[in-house]
């Protein structure tokens, strides 16, 4: 017979057997046949105390839908018992992963070089970002565009050493910031510079800079081309240029408002007179020049219909008349002076004369 010790649930039913009975034996007189116990039931022998049925306090009766397996499952190990072990293992794995990723972060940063543009004759300053706290050897290196590879300087905790080369006398190292200063720079200094750190464990960390040296932009030259001119207005074209400049950009503006790009700016006749500014720049420097269009399209002459040949003929005749007058005055003055000189020479000869002729005696009257 089947009897539950403390719970009516058939899944928790205990089966009571005779001590010498076996499954499949013929039942005794007045007793029920022995049947196999249901799956999961506990067996106990007759005359032994039944084991209590243990049911979780928070467990609810399970409900099965049609076609689902109704086989009861033994309770699994509580999940909270594994939490301390898993938490410690995850924390340890994260710490080790972080330590392994630090060098790779610096290496990935070194793969992309930071661009620096500086004008020729200026000063180049390179400053490494977020240097590692512990390093044994620090070096500034350069790979110039000409293919030259060199070490500019090397620093340890107690010593700074400069190497002979094209940067001798121009390179300065600041230990406080680990920065490098080169002054003055030339176009031959263009290339790839790197700040290399060697840690105490022997691993290397590098930061890269791509340096380009440009010639300074001089003041641009503005030219005006008159395309069409009528009374009171004209169509012009402004041309901006920098002699000898290469790889420069042009832009136009008026009162800070951009007008376009390119070295040529067309200005229509219906535009009001204004000041236009041309800006010429390269990655390292820039320069500007301006022009006022009010002085370009001047109004027509006051006398209408006067042609240039007429004005030229009138001017030539005026010059001829003026020249004739000046010549006449000069000739008259010269002739007058010559005549005065001749009269001055003739006057002394008339007053002197021959002896005896110049003296006359008047007769003396005689009285009787």
C-alpha positions in Angstrom: 0.0 0.0 0.0 1.1 3.6 -0.5 1.1 6.1 2.3 2.5 9.6 2.4 4.4 10.5 5.5 3.4 14.1 5.8 2.5 15.5 2.4 -0.5 14.5 0.3 1.5 15.2 -2.9 1.8 11.9 -4.8 5.3 13.0 -6.0 6.4 12.9 -2.4 4.6 9.5 -1.6 6.5 6.9 0.4 6.0 3.3 -0.4 5.8 0.8 2.4 7.0 -2.7 1.7 7.1 -5.9 3.7 10.7 -6.7 4.7 10.7 -9.9 2.8 8.4 -8.9 0.0 9.7 -8.4 -3.6 8.2 -6.6 -6.4 6.2 -8.9 -8.7 5.4 -11.4 -5.9 1.8 -12.6 -5.5 -0.1 -10.5 -3.0 -1.1 -12.1 0.3 -4.7 -12.8 1.1 -6.6 -9.7 1.9 -3.8 -7.3 0.7 -3.3 -5.2 -2.4 -0.9 -6.2 -5.1 2.6 -4.8 -5.0 3.0 -2.2 -7.8 6.2 -0.4 -8.8 6.3 3.0 -7.0 5.9 6.1 -9.0 9.0 7.8 -10.3 10.7 9.8 -7.6 8.9 8.2 -4.7 10.9 7.1 -1.6 10.7 3.5 -0.5 10.6 2.5 3.1 10.3 -0.8 4.7 7.4 -1.6 7.0 7.8 -1.1 10.7 10.3 1.8 10.1 9.3 5.5 10.7 8.6 7.4 7.6 10.9 10.1 6.5 9.3 13.5 6.4 8.6 15.1 3.1 10.7 18.2 2.6 9.1 21.0 0.6 10.6 24.5 0.1 8.6 27.1 2.0 8.5 29.5 -0.9 7.7 26.8 -3.5 4.4 26.8 -5.2 2.7 23.8 -6.6 3.9 23.2 -10.1 1.4 23.3 -12.9 2.0 21.4 -16.1 0.4 22.0 -19.4 -0.8 19.3 -21.8 2.1 17.5 -23.4 4.7 18.7 -20.8 7.0 16.4 -18.9 5.5 15.9 -15.4 8.6 14.3 -14.0 9.6 16.0 -10.8 13.2 17.4 -10.5 15.3 17.4 -7.4 16.1 20.9 -6.1 19.4 22.3 -7.4 22.1 24.0 -5.4 21.3 27.5 -4.3 22.8 30.1 -6.7 23.8 32.5 -4.0 26.3 29.9 -2.8 28.4 30.4 -6.0 28.3 34.3 -6.0 31.4 34.9 -3.8 33.6 32.5 -5.8 32.4 34.0 -9.2 32.8 37.5 -8.0 36.4 37.0 -6.9 37.2 35.2 -10.2 35.7 38.0 -12.3 37.5 40.7 -10.3 40.9 38.9 -10.7 40.3 38.4 -14.4 39.5 42.1 -14.9 42.6 43.2 -13.1 44.8 41.0 -15.1 43.2 42.2 -18.3 43.6 45.8 -17.4 47.3 45.3 -16.7 47.8 43.6 -20.1 45.9 46.3 -22.0 47.9 49.3 -20.8 50.8 48.8 -23.2 48.4 48.1 -26.1 46.6 51.4 -25.4 49.8 53.3 -25.7 50.8 51.3 -28.8 47.5 52.0 -30.5 47.8 55.7 -29.7 51.3 55.7 -31.2 50.0 54.3 -34.5 48.2 57.5 -35.3 50.7 60.4 -35.5 49.7 63.9 -34.4 50.1 66.5 -37.1 52.2 69.7 -36.4 52.8 72.5 -38.9 55.3 75.2 -38.3 56.7 78.1 -40.4 60.3 78.0 -41.5 62.4 80.1 -39.2 60.0 79.6 -36.3 60.1 77.4 -33.2 58.9 73.8 -33.0 57.6 72.5 -29.6 56.7 68.8 -29.1 55.0 67.7 -25.8 54.2 64.1 -25.1 50.7 63.5 -23.7 50.1 61.4 -20.5 53.7 59.9 -20.2 53.9 56.7 -18.1 54.6 57.4 -14.4 57.5 55.0 -14.2 60.2 55.0 -17.0 63.9 54.2 -17.1 65.0 55.7 -20.4 63.4 58.4 -22.5 64.4 59.4 -26.0 63.4 61.8 -28.7 63.9 60.3 -32.2 63.4 61.6 -35.7 63.0 60.1 -39.2 63.3 63.0 -41.6 61.7 63.0 -45.0 65.2 62.7 -46.6 65.4 59.3 -45.0 67.8 60.2 -42.2 67.2 58.4 -38.9 68.7 59.8 -35.7 68.4 60.1 -32.0 68.1 63.7 -30.9 68.6 63.2 -27.1 68.4 60.6 -24.4 67.4 61.1 -20.8 67.5 59.0 -17.7 66.6 59.9 -14.1 70.0 61.4 -13.5 71.4 62.4 -16.9 70.4 64.2 -20.2 72.6 63.6 -23.2 72.4 65.3 -26.6 73.7 63.6 -29.8 75.6 65.3 -32.6 73.6 65.9 -35.7 71.6 68.4 -37.6 69.8 69.5 -34.4 73.0 70.3 -32.5 72.7 73.7 -30.9 69.0 74.0 -31.9 67.4 71.3 -29.7 66.4 72.0 -26.1 65.0 69.4 -23.7 62.8 70.4 -20.7 63.0 67.6 -18.1 60.0 68.9 -16.2 57.6 68.3 -19.1 59.7 66.0 -21.2 59.1 68.4 -24.1 61.4 69.1 -27.0 62.0 72.6 -28.5 63.8 73.2 -31.9 64.6 76.7 -33.1 64.9 77.8 -35.8 63.5 75.1 -38.0 64.0 74.7 -41.7 62.2 72.7 -44.4 64.8 70.0 -44.1 63.4 69.3 -40.5 60.1 67.9 -41.9 59.5 64.3 -40.9 58.3 62.0 -38.2 59.3 62.6 -34.6 58.7 60.1 -31.7 58.9 60.2 -27.9 60.0 56.7 -26.8 59.6 55.5 -23.2 61.4 52.4 -21.9 59.8 51.1 -18.7 61.6 49.4 -15.8 60.4 46.0 -17.1 61.9 46.6 -20.6 58.7 47.3 -22.5 58.6 50.3 -25.0 55.9 52.9 -25.3 56.0 55.5 -28.2 54.1 58.6 -29.1 54.4 59.9 -32.7 54.3 63.5 -34.2 54.2 64.3 -38.0 56.0 67.6 -38.5 55.8 69.7 -41.7 57.7 72.9 -42.1 56.3 75.5 -44.5 57.6 78.8 -45.9 55.9 81.8 -44.4 53.3 83.4 -46.6 54.3 87.0 -47.7 51.7 89.7 -48.3 49.7 89.0 -51.5 49.6 91.3 -54.5 46.2 92.5 -55.8 45.4 93.4 -59.4 42.3 94.9 -61.0 41.1 93.9 -64.4 38.3 96.0 -65.9 36.1 93.8 -68.0 33.5 96.4 -69.0 33.1 100.1 -68.2 30.2 102.4 -68.8 29.2 105.7 -67.4 28.9 105.3 -63.7 29.7 101.6 -63.4 32.0 98.9 -64.5 32.5 95.1 -64.3 35.9 94.2 -62.8 37.8 91.1 -61.7 40.1 91.0 -58.7 43.2 88.9 -59.0 45.1 87.9 -55.8 48.6 86.3 -56.1 51.7 85.5 -54.0 54.9 85.2 -56.0 56.8 82.0 -55.4 54.2 80.5 -53.1 53.2 76.8 -53.4 50.3 74.9 -51.8 48.5 77.9 -50.6 44.7 78.6 -50.2 42.9 81.7 -51.3 39.7 83.1 -49.7 37.8 86.4 -50.1 35.8 88.3 -47.5 34.0 91.6 -46.8 33.6 92.8 -43.2 34.3 89.3 -42.0 31.7 87.7 -44.2 33.1 85.0 -46.6 32.6 85.6 -50.3 34.3 82.6 -51.9 37.5 80.7 -52.5 40.1 81.0 -55.3 42.5 83.7 -56.4 40.0 85.4 -58.7 36.9 87.3 -57.5 34.4 88.8 -60.1 32.7 92.0 -59.1 29.6 93.1 -61.0 28.8 96.7 -61.9 25.7 96.9 -59.8 27.6 96.1 -56.7 28.2 99.0 -54.3 31.7 100.2 -53.7 33.2 98.3 -50.8 36.5 96.9 -49.5 37.5 93.4 -50.4 40.0 91.4 -48.4 42.1 88.5 -49.9 43.5 86.0 -47.4 46.3 83.6 -48.5 47.2 80.8 -46.1 49.1 77.5 -45.7 49.0 75.1 -42.8 51.6 77.2 -40.9 51.0 80.9 -41.7 48.7 83.4 -43.5 48.7 87.0 -44.9 46.1 89.4 -46.2 45.7 92.3 -48.6 42.7 94.6 -49.3 41.4 96.9 -52.0 38.6 99.5 -52.2 36.6 99.3 -55.4 35.4 102.9 -55.0 38.8 104.0 -56.4 38.7 101.6 -59.3 35.5 102.7 -61.2 35.9 106.5 -61.4 33.2 108.7 -62.9 33.6 109.9 -66.5 35.3 113.3 -67.3 33.3 116.5 -66.7 33.5 117.7 -70.3 31.5 115.3 -72.4 32.5 114.5 -75.9 36.1 115.6 -75.5 38.4 113.1 -77.2 42.0 112.4 -76.4 43.5 113.6 -79.8 41.8 117.0 -79.4 43.3 117.4 -75.9 46.7 116.3 -77.1 46.7 118.9 -80.0 45.5 121.6 -77.7 48.3 120.9 -75.2 50.9 120.9 -77.9 49.8 124.3 -79.3 49.7 125.8 -75.8 53.3 124.7 -75.3 54.4 126.2 -78.6 52.8 129.5 -77.8 54.3 129.6 -74.4 57.7 128.7 -75.8 57.5 131.5 -78.3 56.7 134.0 -75.7 59.5 132.9 -73.5 61.9 133.1 -76.5 60.8 136.6 -77.4 61.3 137.9 -73.9 64.7 136.4 -73.7 65.8 137.9 -77.1 64.4 141.3 -76.2 66.3 141.3 -72.9 69.6 140.3 -74.5 69.3 143.0 -77.2 68.5 145.7 -74.6 71.6 144.8 -72.6 73.8 145.0 -75.7 72.5 148.4 -76.6 73.0 149.8 -73.2 76.6 148.5 -73.2 77.4 150.2 -76.5 76.1 153.6 -75.3 78.1 153.4 -72.1 81.4 152.9 -74.2 80.7 156.0 -76.5 80.0 158.6 -73.7 83.6 159.0 -72.3 85.1 159.7 -75.8 82.8 162.7 -76.4 83.6 164.4 -73.1 87.4 164.3 -73.4 88.2 165.5 -77.0 91.7 167.0 -78.4 93.7 169.6 -76.5 92.8 173.3 -77.1 89.5 172.5 -78.6 87.8 171.9 -75.5 88.7 175.3 -73.9 87.1 178.6 -75.1 87.9 182.1 -73.9 85.4 184.9 -73.9 86.7 188.4 -75.0 87.3 190.9 -72.2 85.7 194.2 -72.8 88.0 197.3 -72.7 86.7 200.6 -71.5 88.0 203.8 -73.0 
